[in-house]
Amino acid sequence: MKRKNEAQRKRDTAFRDMVREWLESLGCRYSSDGGDYRYNYVLETKFGTLHITPQPGWVACRFDEAATKAAAVVGCCSRVGKMNYHPYPIRNKGEVTSTFRAFQFWLGNVKPELCEVQP
């Protein structure tokens, strides 16, 4: 795998920060108790509790309980409840915002009213 250059790392970090700010603006509960892998935010959805951790360039998500209904609707792993968002590499500053909007839409499959929220 090719190592990321400084510009790519900055774009990935900007994406992570946008996701964090948006989750906080929604009132997502911050949780420091994520077990071995720290899921920082908690969002109640129609499929159950979703734990979310924004990373530089991607977002880790996991349901409390592996929900087969969620697996069928949004494509999470029914065995462990993971549902991560891995966008294509963010190639320029303009793509930071479009990638963030795509994440909003993606998360809207879990909690539809979120896809209309503006940061």
ABEGO torsion letter per residue (X at the ends): XBBBBAAAAAAAAAAAAAAAAAAAAAGBBBBABAEABBBABBBBBAAEBBBBBBBBGBBBBBBABBBAAAAAAAGBBAAAGBBBBBBBBBABAAAAAAAAAAAAAAAAAABAAAAABBX
